[in-house]
């Protein structure tokens, strides 16, 4: 079980801030594919991965990163300075 968190417009498209996900995914991109297959709202949220960032256990990561041992995945748009 992995705790998946959504921020900003990702949360708005999916309609919830977090959920516990039972997954067999080996990598973040595998998890995204599982989520996209669930419902159209996930498909919309993950339509363009280049517009998203991901953090694994609060560490910025890549979409090809392995999920082995990960307890928390967070998806959010790129942050801007200011």
PDB file of N, CA, C and O in Angstrom:
ATOM      1  N   UNK A   1       0.855  -1.181   0.000  1.00  0.00           N
ATOM      2  CA  UNK A   1       0.000   0.000   0.000  1.00  0.00           C
ATOM      3  C   UNK A   1       0.894   1.235   0.000  1.00  0.00           C
ATOM      4  O   UNK A   1       1.840   1.335   0.782  1.00  0.00           O
ATOM      5  N   UNK A   2       0.576   2.175  -0.893  1.00  0.00           N
ATOM      6  CA  UNK A   2       1.324   3.428  -0.996  1.00  0.00           C
ATOM      7  C   UNK A   2       0.354   4.584  -0.795  1.00  0.00           C
ATOM      8  O   UNK A   2      -0.752   4.574  -1.334  1.00  0.00           O
ATOM      9  N   UNK A   3       0.770   5.575  -0.023  1.00  0.00           N
ATOM     10  CA  UNK A   3      -0.019   6.786   0.167  1.00  0.00           C
ATOM     11  C   UNK A   3       0.296   7.721  -0.997  1.00  0.00           C
ATOM     12  O   UNK A   3       1.442   8.139  -1.161  1.00  0.00           O
ATOM     13  N   UNK A   4      -0.711   8.051  -1.806  1.00  0.00           N
ATOM     14  CA  UNK A   4      -0.514   8.920  -2.969  1.00  0.00           C
ATOM     15  C   UNK A   4      -1.180  10.258  -2.681  1.00  0.00           C
ATOM     16  O   UNK A   4      -2.355  10.319  -2.318  1.00  0.00           O
ATOM     17  N   UNK A   5      -0.409  11.327  -2.848  1.00  0.00           N
ATOM     18  CA  UNK A   5      -0.891  12.675  -2.571  1.00  0.00           C
ATOM     19  C   UNK A   5      -0.889  13.500  -3.849  1.00  0.00           C
ATOM     20  O   UNK A   5      -0.003  13.368  -4.693  1.00  0.00           O
ATOM     21  N   UNK A   6      -1.906  14.360  -3.974  1.00  0.00           N
ATOM     22  CA  UNK A   6      -2.064  15.205  -5.160  1.00  0.00           C
ATOM     23  C   UNK A   6      -2.129  16.665  -4.712  1.00  0.00           C
ATOM     24  O   UNK A   6      -2.792  16.990  -3.727  1.00  0.00           O
ATOM     25  N   UNK A   7      -1.436  17.541  -5.444  1.00  0.00           N
ATOM     26  CA  UNK A   7      -1.391  18.951  -5.092  1.00  0.00           C
ATOM     27  C   UNK A   7      -1.802  19.833  -6.266  1.00  0.00           C
ATOM     28  O   UNK A   7      -1.675  19.444  -7.427  1.00  0.00           O
ATOM     29  N   UNK A   8      -2.300  21.035  -5.940  1.00  0.00           N
ATOM     30  CA  UNK A   8      -2.669  22.079  -6.904  1.00  0.00           C
ATOM     31  C   UNK A   8      -3.687  21.551  -7.916  1.00  0.00           C
ATOM     32  O   UNK A   8      -4.665  20.915  -7.525  1.00  0.00           O
ATOM     33  N   UNK A   9      -3.475  21.803  -9.204  1.00  0.00           N
ATOM     34  CA  UNK A   9      -4.470  21.410 -10.202  1.00  0.00           C
ATOM     35  C   UNK A   9      -4.575  19.894 -10.354  1.00  0.00           C
ATOM     36  O   UNK A   9      -5.592  19.405 -10.845  1.00  0.00           O
ATOM     37  N   UNK A  10      -3.569  19.147  -9.952  1.00  0.00           N
ATOM     38  CA  UNK A  10      -3.667  17.679  -9.987  1.00  0.00           C
ATOM     39  C   UNK A  10      -4.777  17.242  -9.019  1.00  0.00           C
ATOM     40  O   UNK A  10      -5.623  16.417  -9.361  1.00  0.00           O
ATOM     41  N   UNK A  11      -4.756  17.805  -7.822  1.00  0.00           N
ATOM     42  CA  UNK A  11      -5.791  17.515  -6.822  1.00  0.00           C
ATOM     43  C   UNK A  11      -7.165  17.933  -7.339  1.00  0.00           C
ATOM     44  O   UNK A  11      -8.144  17.211  -7.149  1.00  0.00           O
ATOM     45  N   UNK A  12      -7.244  19.092  -7.990  1.00  0.00           N
ATOM     46  CA  UNK A  12      -8.523  19.575  -8.513  1.00  0.00           C
ATOM     47  C   UNK A  12      -9.090  18.623  -9.565  1.00  0.00           C
ATOM     48  O   UNK A  12     -10.293  18.358  -9.571  1.00  0.00           O
ATOM     49  N   UNK A  13      -8.252  18.112 -10.442  1.00  0.00           N
ATOM     50  CA  UNK A  13      -8.729  17.205 -11.488  1.00  0.00           C
ATOM     51  C   UNK A  13      -9.147  15.845 -10.932  1.00  0.00           C
ATOM     52  O   UNK A  13     -10.118  15.251 -11.399  1.00  0.00           O
ATOM     53  N   UNK A  14      -8.417  15.360  -9.942  1.00  0.00           N
ATOM     54  CA  UNK A  14      -8.726  14.045  -9.378  1.00  0.00           C
ATOM     55  C   UNK A  14      -9.855  14.147  -8.355  1.00  0.00           C
ATOM     56  O   UNK A  14     -10.646  13.216  -8.205  1.00  0.00           O
ATOM     57  N   UNK A  15      -9.929  15.269  -7.657  1.00  0.00           N
ATOM     58  CA  UNK A  15     -11.024  15.488  -6.739  1.00  0.00           C
ATOM     59  C   UNK A  15     -10.769  15.071  -5.304  1.00  0.00           C
ATOM     60  O   UNK A  15     -11.686  15.075  -4.482  1.00  0.00           O
ATOM     61  N   UNK A  16      -9.545  14.715  -4.997  1.00  0.00           N
ATOM     62  CA  UNK A  16      -9.193  14.398  -3.610  1.00  0.00           C
ATOM     63  C   UNK A  16      -7.713  14.664  -3.384  1.00  0.00           C
ATOM     64  O   UNK A  16      -6.912  14.578  -4.314  1.00  0.00           O
ATOM     65  N   UNK A  17      -7.349  14.987  -2.143  1.00  0.00           N
ATOM     66  CA  UNK A  17      -5.956  15.356  -1.863  1.00  0.00           C
ATOM     67  C   UNK A  17      -5.019  14.167  -1.690  1.00  0.00           C
ATOM     68  O   UNK A  17      -3.818  14.281  -1.935  1.00  0.00           O
ATOM     69  N   UNK A  18      -5.571  13.007  -1.260  1.00  0.00           N
ATOM     70  CA  UNK A  18      -4.709  11.840  -1.045  1.00  0.00           C
ATOM     71  C   UNK A  18      -5.546  10.585  -1.027  1.00  0.00           C
ATOM     72  O   UNK A  18      -6.755  10.623  -0.798  1.00  0.00           O
ATOM     73  N   UNK A  19      -4.879   9.465  -1.274  1.00  0.00           N
ATOM     74  CA  UNK A  19      -5.544   8.172  -1.182  1.00  0.00           C
ATOM     75  C   UNK A  19      -4.496   7.086  -0.982  1.00  0.00           C
ATOM     76  O   UNK A  19      -3.342   7.227  -1.385  1.00  0.00           O
ATOM     77  N   UNK A  20      -4.923   6.010  -0.355  1.00  0.00           N
ATOM     78  CA  UNK A  20      -4.063   4.841  -0.190  1.00  0.00           C
ATOM     79  C   UNK A  20      -4.300   3.948  -1.404  1.00  0.00           C
ATOM     80  O   UNK A  20      -5.438   3.594  -1.713  1.00  0.00           O
ATOM     81  N   UNK A  21      -3.221   3.590  -2.085  1.00  0.00           N
ATOM     82  CA  UNK A  21      -3.332   2.826  -3.329  1.00  0.00           C
ATOM     83  C   UNK A  21      -2.645   1.475  -3.173  1.00  0.00           C
ATOM     84  O   UNK A  21      -1.475   1.395  -2.801  1.00  0.00           O
ATOM     85  N   UNK A  22      -3.380   0.437  -3.459  1.00  0.00           N
ATOM     86  CA  UNK A  22      -2.813  -0.918  -3.532  1.00  0.00           C
ATOM     87  C   UNK A  22      -2.275  -1.062  -4.945  1.00  0.00           C
ATOM     88  O   UNK A  22      -3.035  -0.945  -5.907  1.00  0.00           O
ATOM     89  N   UNK A  23      -0.983  -1.312  -5.090  1.00  0.00           N
ATOM     90  CA  UNK A  23      -0.379  -1.327  -6.423  1.00  0.00           C
ATOM     91  C   UNK A  23       0.657  -2.427  -6.558  1.00  0.00           C
ATOM     92  O   UNK A  23       1.276  -2.856  -5.584  1.00  0.00           O
ATOM     93  N   UNK A  24       0.824  -2.865  -7.782  1.00  0.00           N
ATOM     94  CA  UNK A  24       1.886  -3.800  -8.141  1.00  0.00           C
ATOM     95  C   UNK A  24       2.952  -3.080  -8.977  1.00  0.00           C
ATOM     96  O   UNK A  24       3.861  -3.716  -9.510  1.00  0.00           O
ATOM     97  N   UNK A  25       2.838  -1.765  -9.088  1.00  0.00           N
ATOM     98  CA  UNK A  25       3.745  -0.973  -9.923  1.00  0.00           C
ATOM     99  C   UNK A  25       5.191  -1.071  -9.443  1.00  0.00           C
ATOM    100  O   UNK A  25       5.467  -1.044  -8.244  1.00  0.00           O
ATOM    101  N   UNK A  26       6.099  -1.185 -10.398  1.00  0.00           N
ATOM    102  CA  UNK A  26       7.527  -1.244 -10.078  1.00  0.00           C
ATOM    103  C   UNK A  26       8.165   0.147 -10.070  1.00  0.00           C
ATOM    104  O   UNK A  26       9.125   0.399  -9.341  1.00  0.00           O
ATOM    105  N   UNK A  27       7.613   1.048 -10.895  1.00  0.00           N
ATOM    106  CA  UNK A  27       8.158   2.401 -11.005  1.00  0.00           C
ATOM    107  C   UNK A  27       7.023   3.415 -10.909  1.00  0.00           C
ATOM    108  O   UNK A  27       5.847   3.054 -10.932  1.00  0.00           O
ATOM    109  N   UNK A  28       7.391   4.678 -10.801  1.00  0.00           N
ATOM    110  CA  UNK A  28       6.389   5.742 -10.747  1.00  0.00           C
ATOM    111  C   UNK A  28       5.548   5.737 -12.016  1.00  0.00           C
ATOM    112  O   UNK A  28       4.325   5.854 -11.944  1.00  0.00           O
ATOM    113  N   UNK A  29       6.175   5.604 -13.163  1.00  0.00           N
ATOM    114  CA  UNK A  29       5.407   5.627 -14.419  1.00  0.00           C
ATOM    115  C   UNK A  29       4.438   4.437 -14.480  1.00  0.00           C
ATOM    116  O   UNK A  29       3.349   4.565 -15.040  1.00  0.00           O
ATOM    117  N   UNK A  30       4.810   3.304 -13.925  1.00  0.00           N
ATOM    118  CA  UNK A  30       3.880   2.170 -13.852  1.00  0.00           C
ATOM    119  C   UNK A  30       2.674   2.520 -12.985  1.00  0.00           C
ATOM    120  O   UNK A  30       1.540   2.183 -13.323  1.00  0.00           O
ATOM    121  N   UNK A  31       2.925   3.199 -11.865  1.00  0.00           N
ATOM    122  CA  UNK A  31       1.841   3.631 -10.987  1.00  0.00           C
ATOM    123  C   UNK A  31       0.919   4.596 -11.718  1.00  0.00           C
ATOM    124  O   UNK A  31      -0.303   4.490 -11.616  1.00  0.00           O
ATOM    125  N   UNK A  32       1.499   5.532 -12.450  1.00  0.00           N
ATOM    126  CA  UNK A  32       0.705   6.496 -13.223  1.00  0.00           C
ATOM    127  C   UNK A  32      -0.185   5.752 -14.218  1.00  0.00           C
ATOM    128  O   UNK A  32      -1.360   6.087 -14.367  1.00  0.00           O
ATOM    129  N   UNK A  33       0.361   4.751 -14.895  1.00  0.00           N
ATOM    130  CA  UNK A  33      -0.438   3.989 -15.863  1.00  0.00           C
ATOM    131  C   UNK A  33      -1.595   3.264 -15.173  1.00  0.00           C
ATOM    132  O   UNK A  33      -2.701   3.214 -15.710  1.00  0.00           O
ATOM    133  N   UNK A  34      -1.346   2.703 -13.991  1.00  0.00           N
ATOM    134  CA  UNK A  34      -2.426   2.058 -13.227  1.00  0.00           C
ATOM    135  C   UNK A  34      -3.507   3.071 -12.861  1.00  0.00           C
ATOM    136  O   UNK A  34      -4.698   2.786 -12.989  1.00  0.00           O
ATOM    137  N   UNK A  35      -3.096   4.245 -12.408  1.00  0.00           N
ATOM    138  CA  UNK A  35      -4.062   5.274 -12.026  1.00  0.00           C
ATOM    139  C   UNK A  35      -4.853   5.755 -13.235  1.00  0.00           C
ATOM    140  O   UNK A  35      -6.070   5.921 -13.152  1.00  0.00           O
ATOM    141  N   UNK A  36      -4.176   5.981 -14.357  1.00  0.00           N
ATOM    142  CA  UNK A  36      -4.850   6.457 -15.567  1.00  0.00           C
ATOM    143  C   UNK A  36      -5.906   5.466 -16.052  1.00  0.00           C
ATOM    144  O   UNK A  36      -6.913   5.866 -16.638  1.00  0.00           O
ATOM    145  N   UNK A  37      -5.680   4.186 -15.810  1.00  0.00           N
ATOM    146  CA  UNK A  37      -6.618   3.160 -16.261  1.00  0.00           C
ATOM    147  C   UNK A  37      -7.885   3.120 -15.390  1.00  0.00           C
ATOM    148  O   UNK A  37      -8.878   2.507 -15.781  1.00  0.00           O
ATOM    149  N   UNK A  38      -7.860   3.757 -14.231  1.00  0.00           N
ATOM    150  CA  UNK A  38      -8.997   3.732 -13.302  1.00  0.00           C
ATOM    151  C   UNK A  38     -10.223   4.466 -13.835  1.00  0.00           C
ATOM    152  O   UNK A  38     -11.296   3.883 -13.989  1.00  0.00           O
ATOM    153  N   UNK A  39     -10.045   5.755 -14.113  1.00  0.00           N
ATOM    154  CA  UNK A  39     -11.165   6.634 -14.465  1.00  0.00           C
ATOM    155  C   UNK A  39     -10.663   7.800 -15.317  1.00  0.00           C
ATOM    156  O   UNK A  39      -9.470   8.106 -15.304  1.00  0.00           O
ATOM    157  N   UNK A  40     -11.562   8.452 -16.056  1.00  0.00           N
ATOM    158  CA  UNK A  40     -11.162   9.603 -16.886  1.00  0.00           C
ATOM    159  C   UNK A  40     -10.516  10.744 -16.096  1.00  0.00           C
ATOM    160  O   UNK A  40      -9.660  11.448 -16.631  1.00  0.00           O
ATOM    161  N   UNK A  41     -10.907  10.939 -14.839  1.00  0.00           N
ATOM    162  CA  UNK A  41     -10.312  12.046 -14.069  1.00  0.00           C
ATOM    163  C   UNK A  41      -8.818  11.831 -13.857  1.00  0.00           C
ATOM    164  O   UNK A  41      -8.057  12.799 -13.836  1.00  0.00           O
ATOM    165  N   UNK A  42      -8.383  10.584 -13.698  1.00  0.00           N
ATOM    166  CA  UNK A  42      -6.946  10.298 -13.567  1.00  0.00           C
ATOM    167  C   UNK A  42      -6.251  10.478 -14.918  1.00  0.00           C
ATOM    168  O   UNK A  42      -5.138  10.999 -14.993  1.00  0.00           O
ATOM    169  N   UNK A  43      -6.921  10.041 -15.972  1.00  0.00           N
ATOM    170  CA  UNK A  43      -6.380  10.224 -17.323  1.00  0.00           C
ATOM    171  C   UNK A  43      -6.133  11.707 -17.589  1.00  0.00           C
ATOM    172  O   UNK A  43      -5.099  12.075 -18.145  1.00  0.00           O
ATOM    173  N   UNK A  44      -7.076  12.553 -17.194  1.00  0.00           N
ATOM    174  CA  UNK A  44      -6.931  14.000 -17.388  1.00  0.00           C
ATOM    175  C   UNK A  44      -5.790  14.559 -16.549  1.00  0.00           C
ATOM    176  O   UNK A  44      -5.023  15.395 -17.027  1.00  0.00           O
ATOM    177  N   UNK A  45      -5.671  14.113 -15.323  1.00  0.00           N
ATOM    178  CA  UNK A  45      -4.640  14.636 -14.428  1.00  0.00           C
ATOM    179  C   UNK A  45      -3.234  14.261 -14.886  1.00  0.00           C
ATOM    180  O   UNK A  45      -2.290  15.034 -14.724  1.00  0.00           O
ATOM    181  N   UNK A  46      -3.107  13.063 -15.460  1.00  0.00           N
ATOM    182  CA  UNK A  46      -1.777  12.575 -15.858  1.00  0.00           C
ATOM    183  C   UNK A  46      -1.564  12.569 -17.373  1.00  0.00           C
ATOM    184  O   UNK A  46      -0.702  11.849 -17.877  1.00  0.00           O
ATOM    185  N   UNK A  47      -2.345  13.368 -18.096  1.00  0.00           N
ATOM    186  CA  UNK A  47      -2.261  13.384 -19.560  1.00  0.00           C
ATOM    187  C   UNK A  47      -0.892  13.848 -20.062  1.00  0.00           C
ATOM    188  O   UNK A  47      -0.414  13.364 -21.088  1.00  0.00           O
ATOM    189  N   UNK A  48      -0.266  14.772 -19.353  1.00  0.00           N
ATOM    190  CA  UNK A  48       1.018  15.321 -19.798  1.00  0.00           C
ATOM    191  C   UNK A  48       2.018  15.271 -18.635  1.00  0.00           C
ATOM    192  O   UNK A  48       2.065  16.179 -17.805  1.00  0.00           O
ATOM    193  N   UNK A  49       2.803  14.213 -18.591  1.00  0.00           N
ATOM    194  CA  UNK A  49       3.755  14.054 -17.474  1.00  0.00           C
ATOM    195  C   UNK A  49       4.829  15.131 -17.462  1.00  0.00           C
ATOM    196  O   UNK A  49       5.423  15.391 -16.416  1.00  0.00           O
ATOM    197  N   UNK A  50       5.089  15.763 -18.599  1.00  0.00           N
ATOM    198  CA  UNK A  50       6.096  16.826 -18.612  1.00  0.00           C
ATOM    199  C   UNK A  50       5.621  18.037 -17.811  1.00  0.00           C
ATOM    200  O   UNK A  50       6.424  18.905 -17.470  1.00  0.00           O
ATOM    201  N   UNK A  51       4.313  18.101 -17.506  1.00  0.00           N
ATOM    202  CA  UNK A  51       3.759  19.202 -16.713  1.00  0.00           C
ATOM    203  C   UNK A  51       3.676  18.846 -15.233  1.00  0.00           C
ATOM    204  O   UNK A  51       3.079  19.581 -14.447  1.00  0.00           O
ATOM    205  N   UNK A  52       4.271  17.724 -14.856  1.00  0.00           N
ATOM    206  CA  UNK A  52       4.205  17.252 -13.476  1.00  0.00           C
ATOM    207  C   UNK A  52       5.575  16.977 -12.893  1.00  0.00           C
ATOM    208  O   UNK A  52       6.538  16.714 -13.614  1.00  0.00           O
ATOM    209  N   UNK A  53       5.643  17.043 -11.578  1.00  0.00           N
ATOM    210  CA  UNK A  53       6.821  16.605 -10.832  1.00  0.00           C
ATOM    211  C   UNK A  53       6.346  15.552  -9.849  1.00  0.00           C
ATOM    212  O   UNK A  53       5.158  15.465  -9.539  1.00  0.00           O
ATOM    213  N   UNK A  54       7.287  14.751  -9.361  1.00  0.00           N
ATOM    214  CA  UNK A  54       6.945  13.703  -8.406  1.00  0.00           C
ATOM    215  C   UNK A  54       7.980  13.680  -7.290  1.00  0.00           C
ATOM    216  O   UNK A  54       9.168  13.910  -7.517  1.00  0.00           O
ATOM    217  N   UNK A  55       7.509  13.398  -6.087  1.00  0.00           N
ATOM    218  CA  UNK A  55       8.389  13.218  -4.938  1.00  0.00           C
ATOM    219  C   UNK A  55       8.078  11.871  -4.302  1.00  0.00           C
ATOM    220  O   UNK A  55       6.916  11.502  -4.135  1.00  0.00           O
ATOM    221  N   UNK A  56       9.131  11.145  -3.952  1.00  0.00           N
ATOM    222  CA  UNK A  56       8.995   9.859  -3.278  1.00  0.00           C
ATOM    223  C   UNK A  56       9.498  10.024  -1.852  1.00  0.00           C
ATOM    224  O   UNK A  56      10.653  10.388  -1.633  1.00  0.00           O
ATOM    225  N   UNK A  57       8.639   9.758  -0.897  1.00  0.00           N
ATOM    226  CA  UNK A  57       8.981   9.954   0.520  1.00  0.00           C
ATOM    227  C   UNK A  57       9.610  11.331   0.744  1.00  0.00           C
ATOM    228  O   UNK A  57      10.619  11.466   1.436  1.00  0.00           O
ATOM    229  N   UNK A  58       8.991  12.344   0.141  1.00  0.00           N
ATOM    230  CA  UNK A  58       9.349  13.760   0.271  1.00  0.00           C
ATOM    231  C   UNK A  58      10.690  14.132  -0.353  1.00  0.00           C
ATOM    232  O   UNK A  58      11.283  15.151   0.002  1.00  0.00           O
ATOM    233  N   UNK A  59      11.167  13.308  -1.283  1.00  0.00           N
ATOM    234  CA  UNK A  59      12.390  13.624  -2.034  1.00  0.00           C
ATOM    235  C   UNK A  59      12.035  13.728  -3.518  1.00  0.00           C
ATOM    236  O   UNK A  59      11.459  12.799  -4.085  1.00  0.00           O
ATOM    237  N   UNK A  60      12.376  14.854  -4.147  1.00  0.00           N
ATOM    238  CA  UNK A  60      12.112  15.031  -5.571  1.00  0.00           C
ATOM    239  C   UNK A  60      12.724  13.870  -6.346  1.00  0.00           C
ATOM    240  O   UNK A  60      13.862  13.477  -6.087  1.00  0.00           O
ATOM    241  N   UNK A  61      11.981  13.328  -7.282  1.00  0.00           N
ATOM    242  CA  UNK A  61      12.432  12.132  -7.980  1.00  0.00           C
ATOM    243  C   UNK A  61      12.061  12.190  -9.449  1.00  0.00           C
ATOM    244  O   UNK A  61      11.543  13.196  -9.935  1.00  0.00           O
ATOM    245  N   UNK A  62      12.335  11.088 -10.158  1.00  0.00           N
ATOM    246  CA  UNK A  62      12.012  10.961 -11.576  1.00  0.00           C
ATOM    247  C   UNK A  62      10.893   9.944 -11.749  1.00  0.00           C
ATOM    248  O   UNK A  62      10.657   9.109 -10.876  1.00  0.00           O
ATOM    249  N   UNK A  63      10.208  10.023 -12.885  1.00  0.00           N
ATOM    250  CA  UNK A  63       9.108   9.104 -13.148  1.00  0.00           C
ATOM    251  C   UNK A  63       9.566   7.671 -13.395  1.00  0.00           C
ATOM    252  O   UNK A  63       8.762   6.743 -13.310  1.00  0.00           O
ATOM    253  N   UNK A  64      10.841   7.480 -13.698  1.00  0.00           N
ATOM    254  CA  UNK A  64      11.336   6.107 -13.898  1.00  0.00           C
ATOM    255  C   UNK A  64      11.921   5.514 -12.606  1.00  0.00           C
ATOM    256  O   UNK A  64      12.489   4.422 -12.625  1.00  0.00           O
ATOM    257  N   UNK A  65      11.780   6.233 -11.495  1.00  0.00           N
ATOM    258  CA  UNK A  65      12.316   5.766 -10.208  1.00  0.00           C
ATOM    259  C   UNK A  65      11.542   4.543  -9.706  1.00  0.00           C
ATOM    260  O   UNK A  65      10.327   4.459  -9.881  1.00  0.00           O
ATOM    261  N   UNK A  66      12.247   3.600  -9.085  1.00  0.00           N
ATOM    262  CA  UNK A  66      11.572   2.421  -8.525  1.00  0.00           C
ATOM    263  C   UNK A  66      10.750   2.771  -7.285  1.00  0.00           C
ATOM    264  O   UNK A  66      11.076   3.704  -6.551  1.00  0.00           O
ATOM    265  N   UNK A  67       9.689   2.012  -7.067  1.00  0.00           N
ATOM    266  CA  UNK A  67       8.815   2.228  -5.918  1.00  0.00           C
ATOM    267  C   UNK A  67       9.096   1.280  -4.759  1.00  0.00           C
ATOM    268  O   UNK A  67       8.435   1.355  -3.723  1.00  0.00           O
ATOM    269  N   UNK A  68      10.056   0.403  -4.922  1.00  0.00           N
ATOM    270  CA  UNK A  68      10.361  -0.574  -3.880  1.00  0.00           C
ATOM    271  C   UNK A  68      10.708   0.138  -2.569  1.00  0.00           C
ATOM    272  O   UNK A  68      11.655   0.922  -2.515  1.00  0.00           O
ATOM    273  N   UNK A  69       9.944  -0.135  -1.529  1.00  0.00           N
ATOM    274  CA  UNK A  69      10.184   0.469  -0.221  1.00  0.00           C
ATOM    275  C   UNK A  69       9.604   1.857  -0.028  1.00  0.00           C
ATOM    276  O   UNK A  69       9.685   2.405   1.071  1.00  0.00           O
ATOM    277  N   UNK A  70       9.020   2.441  -1.071  1.00  0.00           N
ATOM    278  CA  UNK A  70       8.453   3.788  -0.982  1.00  0.00           C
ATOM    279  C   UNK A  70       7.106   3.731  -0.263  1.00  0.00           C
ATOM    280  O   UNK A  70       6.284   2.855  -0.535  1.00  0.00           O
ATOM    281  N   UNK A  71       6.890   4.664   0.649  1.00  0.00           N
ATOM    282  CA  UNK A  71       5.618   4.712   1.387  1.00  0.00           C
ATOM    283  C   UNK A  71       4.712   5.845   0.918  1.00  0.00           C
ATOM    284  O   UNK A  71       3.495   5.777   1.091  1.00  0.00           O
ATOM    285  N   UNK A  72       5.303   6.896   0.317  1.00  0.00           N
ATOM    286  CA  UNK A  72       4.515   8.067  -0.071  1.00  0.00           C
ATOM    287  C   UNK A  72       4.963   8.582  -1.436  1.00  0.00           C
ATOM    288  O   UNK A  72       6.156   8.758  -1.682  1.00  0.00           O
ATOM    289  N   UNK A  73       3.998   8.819  -2.317  1.00  0.00           N
ATOM    290  CA  UNK A  73       4.248   9.418  -3.627  1.00  0.00           C
ATOM    291  C   UNK A  73       3.413  10.678  -3.719  1.00  0.00           C
ATOM    292  O   UNK A  73       2.215  10.654  -3.439  1.00  0.00           O
ATOM    293  N   UNK A  74       4.036  11.778  -4.108  1.00  0.00           N
ATOM    294  CA  UNK A  74       3.314  13.057  -4.253  1.00  0.00           C
ATOM    295  C   UNK A  74       3.468  13.567  -5.677  1.00  0.00           C
ATOM    296  O   UNK A  74       4.572  13.590  -6.220  1.00  0.00           O
ATOM    297  N   UNK A  75       2.365  13.972  -6.273  1.00  0.00           N
ATOM    298  CA  UNK A  75       2.362  14.548  -7.617  1.00  0.00           C
ATOM    299  C   UNK A  75       1.964  16.013  -7.526  1.00  0.00           C
ATOM    300  O   UNK A  75       1.013  16.361  -6.825  1.00  0.00           O
ATOM    301  N   UNK A  76       2.700  16.882  -8.243  1.00  0.00           N
ATOM    302  CA  UNK A  76       2.433  18.323  -8.187  1.00  0.00           C
ATOM    303  C   UNK A  76       3.008  18.978  -9.425  1.00  0.00           C
ATOM    304  O   UNK A  76       3.903  18.425 -10.064  1.00  0.00           O
ATOM    305  N   UNK A  77       2.488  20.183  -9.779  1.00  0.00           N
ATOM    306  CA  UNK A  77       3.052  20.917 -10.915  1.00  0.00           C
ATOM    307  C   UNK A  77       4.400  21.504 -10.538  1.00  0.00           C
ATOM    308  O   UNK A  77       4.709  21.639  -9.354  1.00  0.00           O
ATOM    309  N   UNK A  78       5.208  21.854 -11.534  1.00  0.00           N
ATOM    310  CA  UNK A  78       6.511  22.461 -11.238  1.00  0.00           C
ATOM    311  C   UNK A  78       6.324  23.734 -10.400  1.00  0.00           C
ATOM    312  O   UNK A  78       5.376  24.495 -10.593  1.00  0.00           O
ATOM    313  N   UNK A  79       7.239  23.933  -9.485  1.00  0.00           N
ATOM    314  CA  UNK A  79       7.189  25.118  -8.627  1.00  0.00           C
ATOM    315  C   UNK A  79       7.932  26.263  -9.324  1.00  0.00           C
ATOM    316  O   UNK A  79       8.932  26.045 -10.007  1.00  0.00           O
ATOM    317  N   UNK A  80       7.433  27.466  -9.141  1.00  0.00           N
ATOM    318  CA  UNK A  80       8.097  28.631  -9.716  1.00  0.00           C
ATOM    319  C   UNK A  80       8.692  29.465  -8.598  1.00  0.00           C
ATOM    320  O   UNK A  80       8.207  29.453  -7.467  1.00  0.00           O
ATOM    321  N   UNK A  81       9.726  30.174  -8.923  1.00  0.00           N
ATOM    322  CA  UNK A  81      10.369  31.040  -7.933  1.00  0.00           C
ATOM    323  C   UNK A  81       9.607  32.342  -7.762  1.00  0.00           C
ATOM    324  O   UNK A  81       8.691  32.651  -8.524  1.00  0.00           O
ATOM    325  N   UNK A  82       9.999  33.090  -6.759  1.00  0.00           N
ATOM    326  CA  UNK A  82       9.318  34.363  -6.640  1.00  0.00           C
ATOM    327  C   UNK A  82       9.395  34.993  -5.309  1.00  0.00           C
ATOM    328  O   UNK A  82       8.848  36.077  -5.106  1.00  0.00           O
TER     329      UNK A  82
END
